[in-house]
Amino acid sequence: MQNDPTVARDRERVGPIACRACDLNAICRIAGLIAYEGGRPRQPTGALRAIRPGAALYRAGAPAHALYAIRLGAIKLTRVTLEGEEQIVSFHTPGEVLGLEAFSQAGYACDAIALETVQACELPLPLLNDRSSQAAELTRELVRLLSRAAAVPRQLARGSARDRVTNFLLDLSHRLASRGFDPTHLKLSMSRLEIANLLDTRIETVSRVLQQLNRERAIHVRGNRVRLLTLASSTHSDAAPADRCSEA
């Protein structure tokens, strides 16, 4: 439907996120890595990874040798429970950085799985060692990055079922707003089952709450697209998305 504002908004953000809106932007500039501005590539000294839906950017236990910034698409971080079941730790969207545990341990703590086609910039940690002349500036930016990641995250799997789903939508909305996207138009790259896994509830509960919010005109739901209506005026946290893998 050409007049659907949700579809129109999704078309506006088809391309990769601008480097200036990425959490690794300052560090990439210092390290001399590839950075796209206006679609034009700079010095190709870094790596741009393309990951198909369902494939892994990295696996738990693999050598943690690099940081990754999502440029396009969405990724889920998962770990396997003692019962052998997948537990979703967090979802991540363009501009966010993965693999911060590389600074404190030898291997990645979680699987990073693409929810859709993903482009991610790779920042090999050894490249940072070659920037001794800019050590002070680099250290300052790394501390800023790690401090952002260490911020107390919103606990999405707490409260009533309605609170959990509402907070999930508002958290995603805030993260889009912080990157310059329209915070009222959400594309849910993850399935209802994956949302339920993150929120520690049942898929039927997630679907029921979304339908209830839709009937109340708090949101408008159409497939995997959600437009926030009266829900958009709710107060929500400025905390970074939960990434318990980096705390492991």
N, C-alpha and C positions, 0 to 999 in steps of 0.2 A: 504494500500500500504506500504509494508515493507520498501521501500527506501525513503518514504516521510520524510524529516528531521523534519517537524513540528510534525508528529505523534511520531517520535523517541524522540523528546525533551519532549513531554507530558509524555511519559513513564518514563522519568528520574525523574519527580517530582510528581509521584503518591503518595508517602508516605508523612506523616506529616513533616512540616518544622522543622529543627533542633532548639533546644532551644536557642542556641547561636545567632540565627538570629531573635529572637522574642524580641519585645520591652519590654516585661515583664520579660525577663530572669533574670536580676539582682535583681528585686524585689521578684521574686519567690524563688530565692536562699536565700535571707534574711529571707523570711517568711517560708522557709522549705517546700514549696509546691512541688507537683509532677512535675518532669521535665524529659522528655525523651531525652536521648542522645544515639545515635546509636541503637535505638529501645529497650533499656533496661529501665524499669521503676525504679524510685527512690522511696523514702519514700512516700506512697500514702496518704498524708494528705490533698491533694486538690481534686478537682473534675474535671473529664474529661467528657464533655458533648458531646453527639452525636445528631445531628439534621438532620432530613430528609429534602429533598428539599420542599420548600414551608412552612415549619414549622417555628415557632418563637423561637429564643433564649431568647428573652424577649419582652414585650409589653410596649408601651407608657403608663405611669401612674403606672406601677407596681413598688413596692418598690425597690429602687436602693441600693442594698446591696452588690454588687460585681462588679468586673471588669472581662472582658473576653478577652482572647487572641485567635485569630483564629490560629489553628494548621493545618487545612486542609479544602479546599473548599473556598467558597466566600459567603459574606453576603451583603445584601442591607439594608440601613437604610431608613425608610420611615416615613412620617407623613401624616395626612389627612388634606386637605385644608378645608376652610370654605364652599366650594361647595360640600364637601363630596368625593372628588377625591384623589387618592393616589398620593403623590409627593415624588419622590425618592430624597433623600438628598445626598447620597454617596454610593459608592461600596467599600467593604473592602476585602482584600486578606490576606493570611497567614502571620503571624508575627505582624499584626496590632491589636491594643487594642480598645475595645468598652466599653461604659458605664462610661466614665470619668466624666459625669455629676453627678455621685454618690457622688463626693466630694463636690458638691455645692447645691444639691437639693434632696428632698426625693424620687422622682420618675424618672424613665427613660423618656427621652423626645421623643424618637422615637420607632417604631417597628424595631426589628432586625430580618430579614427574610432570611433564607438560600436559596441561589440560586441553590445549589447543595448539596450533602451530605457534612456535615460540622462536624468537630471536634473542640471543643473550650475548653480551660482550664479556669476554674473558680477560681477567687481569691476573696474569701469572705473578705470584708473590716474588719470585727471584728478580723480576724487573725493578721492583722497588729498591732493591739493594744497590742498583746501579745509579741511584739518584742521591748519592751522599752529599753532593753540593747543595742540594735542596732539602737536606734532612730536617731542618727546623719547620719548614713549611709543610713537608710531607707528614711529619709527626703530628702537627696541629690538625691537619685534615683527617688523619686516621683516628685521632682521639675524638674528633667531632662525629665521625661515622660510627665508632664503637659506642659512644655515649647515646647516640640516637637509638641504636639497637638495644641498649641496656635499659631504655625507658620502660617503666612498668606498663605492660600491655593490658588492654581491656580483656577481662576474663569472659569470653563469649559463652562458655558452657556453664553459666550460673544463672540462677533465677528461674522464673516461669518459662514455659515454652514460648509464650508470646514475647517475653523480654529477650530471650536468646535470639529469636529470628529477627526481631526489630533491631537489636544491637548489632547483629551481623550486617544487616543492610546499611545501617548508619555508619558503621566502621568502614565498609567498602566505599560509601559515599564520600566520607571525609578524605580517604586516601586518594580518590579520584580528584577531589577538589584541590588537594595539595600539589597535584601534578598539572593543574590547569585545565582539567576536563570538567564537563558539566556534572555536578554532583547529584543531579536529580535523575539522570538516565544511566541505569546500570545494565550491563550485560553479564549474566551469570554464566561463566565458562564452565563452572562445576555443576554436576548433577544434583538433584534434590537429595539423593542418597549420600553424596559426598558432603553436602551441607549438614545433613543429619549426623554424619560421622564426626565432623568437627564440633558440633554443638552438643554431642553426647545425648542425642535423642533419636526418635524414630522418623523414618521418611514420611510416614503418614502424618506425623505431627507437624513437620515442616510444611507439607502441602496444605494441611488444614489451616495453619496460621496464615500462610500466604493468601489463601482463598478468603479468609476472614478479613484480613487487611484490605484486600481488593474490594470486598463487598462494602466495607466501611468508607471506601474512597480515600483511604490513607495512602494507598499505592495503586498503580495500574499494572497488572501482570499480563504479559503476552508471551507465552513460551518461556524462553530463557532471558527475556528482557523485562526489566522492572523500572517503572517510572515512579519516583517518589512524589506524592502530592502533599497532603497535610503532614505526612511523616517527615518531610524535608525540614520542617521548622523545629523538630525535636532537638534537644541539646544532646551532644555526644562528645566523647573524649578526644583529645588531641594525641593520645598515645599511639605509638607505632604498632603495626600488626604483630601479633604474637609469633615469635620464632623461637620456640623452646629448644630447637635443635642447636642453636648457637650457645645455649646455656648448658648443654650436656657436657 
